[in-house]
Amino acid sequence: MTEPLQERIAQAMAELQATQAAVARAEADLRQASTTVRSNDRVVEATIGGQGELTGLKFLDNKHQNLTGPQLAASIMEAVQQGRAQMARRVMDTFEPFTRPGPEDSMRRGVDLDWNRVFGSALSGGERAGSSRSSRNRLRDEIDEDTD
């Protein structure tokens, strides 16, 4: 009876080591990953790193000179939020195989992750659930309201 138990332990250890190696490779790939996104008005280009951090910001063709400060801020926020959402989806896709159980004869169980808790508003590009207006339009509405 101890032999089958020792075989199962050896199998579980081998699966654990393989999973740990795969996770380490995924983490290393994501440390090098980035995505670059342009705002819809094509004024700003933001580069986002694998952990959702802003790693680059460009103002394209000096178009920003024709914008007010709040308009430029809205373009920056839009590009950064879109980039963070793209990177969050990439991270989810990378780690999705680890959330599923292993094959039928496997000891590996899937990991249950609450991606909304991990990424927060980054998943929706910065919009709150149920919000139909983009953050850019909300900012414009606030700007319009503050002109009194």
Disulfide bonds with the S-S distance in Angstrom:
none
